[in-house]
């Protein structure tokens, strides 16, 4: 909260992000500008590739199979 006030706009943001914005509002102007530059660079950055929930499930399954020593045989690989 800036000076004991809440931020005067209603955006769809997470609680943690809102707390961060409120904390930045308490900083001196030069630090606010640095935080603003950081946020803009993050928003403009090309997002890293992220797996879908289904892909994450598949990876978890494959890791569990590998940990159990369950690997495809050469003939199974040749059949696929």
PyMOL commands that set and color helices and strands:
alter all, ss='L'
color gray80, all
select helices_A, chain A and resi 15-25+29-44+53-67+74-79
alter helices_A, ss='H'
color red, helices_A
deselect
rebuild
show_as cartoon
